[in-house]
Amino acid sequence: MMEPISRHKQVLAEPRSGFAGRMTGYDQETCSARFFLTNGKIVGCFSVMPVAAEEVVLINRELDSLTRFQPEVAIKAIERALPGDMTLVQ
């Protein structure tokens, strides 16, 4: 899951068309998490750092509660899971 950005086109092409779901990767050394979400048509990949393993669990709970996937909705779910101020980098 922690793929280098240089492979982003290949990573986005790997899910089968129509696959809907979520994958999460966590790197303890860098305290970073990557969330890959798709509804079969739209694909989103979000990196969150620094983040503790416990916070990744909270983010996953929020993402599991989503009834529709849109990037803005996923970002709001991540913001709800993490206390304090966040900076969004695109």
Wavefront OBJ file of the C-alpha trace (Angstrom):
o trace
v 0.000 0.000 0.000
v 2.855 2.397 0.640
v 3.689 2.714 -3.050
v 6.029 5.426 -4.264
v 4.266 8.284 -6.011
v 6.207 7.532 -9.196
v 4.022 4.407 -9.595
v 0.711 6.220 -9.074
v -0.682 5.469 -12.555
v 0.023 1.760 -12.183
v -1.415 1.690 -8.662
v -4.610 3.381 -9.827
v -4.969 0.890 -12.691
v -4.629 -2.203 -10.469
v -8.162 -2.327 -8.965
v -10.605 -4.148 -11.206
v -13.366 -2.060 -12.718
v -16.368 -2.265 -10.431
v -14.291 -3.122 -7.328
v -15.491 -1.102 -4.364
v -13.637 -0.983 -1.110
v -10.833 0.417 0.977
v -7.240 -0.487 1.719
v -5.091 1.019 4.445
v -1.329 1.015 4.852
v 0.609 2.257 7.869
v 4.345 2.876 8.202
v 5.421 2.965 11.863
v 8.852 4.371 11.052
v 7.480 7.518 9.391
v 4.153 7.586 11.302
v 2.289 7.904 8.033
v -0.857 6.233 6.776
v -2.227 5.916 3.282
v -5.901 5.286 2.600
v -6.965 3.994 -0.805
v -10.704 4.178 -1.485
v -12.763 3.339 -4.548
v -16.424 2.923 -5.409
v -15.568 1.164 -8.670
v -15.412 4.383 -10.676
v -13.760 7.029 -8.514
v -10.415 6.286 -6.869
v -8.971 8.320 -4.024
v -5.679 8.007 -2.215
v -5.135 10.020 0.947
v -1.930 10.246 2.966
v -2.108 11.314 6.599
v 0.999 12.178 8.596
v 2.060 12.293 11.310
v -0.502 9.880 12.669
v -0.405 7.240 15.417
v -1.599 3.677 14.861
v -4.523 4.322 17.233
v -5.610 7.275 15.108
v -5.547 5.084 11.989
v -8.128 2.854 13.691
v -10.330 5.913 14.339
v -9.978 7.050 10.715
v -10.924 3.581 9.456
v -14.065 3.636 11.611
v -15.097 6.956 10.100
v -14.368 5.724 6.565
v -16.372 2.540 7.216
v -19.391 4.691 8.058
v -19.408 6.406 4.654
v -22.495 5.671 2.589
v -21.070 7.247 -0.570
v -17.555 7.893 -1.721
v -16.523 11.300 -2.886
v -13.131 12.827 -2.101
v -14.660 15.686 -0.096
v -16.719 13.264 2.020
v -13.637 11.121 2.751
v -11.636 14.198 3.790
v -14.421 15.227 6.192
v -14.404 11.709 7.679
v -10.647 11.932 8.268
v -11.057 15.368 9.858
v -13.767 14.014 12.209
v -11.462 11.223 13.361
v -8.505 13.457 14.197
v -8.668 16.090 16.911
v -7.100 19.491 16.338
v -6.209 21.472 13.265
v -5.383 19.797 9.972
v -3.657 21.098 6.907
v -4.820 19.742 3.575
v -2.091 19.425 0.965
v -3.082 18.646 -2.597
l 1 2 3 4 5 6 7 8 9 10 11 12 13 14 15 16 17 18 19 20 21 22 23 24 25 26 27 28 29 30 31 32 33 34 35 36 37 38 39 40 41 42 43 44 45 46 47 48 49 50 51 52 53 54 55 56 57 58 59 60 61 62 63 64 65 66 67 68 69 70 71 72 73 74 75 76 77 78 79 80 81 82 83 84 85 86 87 88 89 90
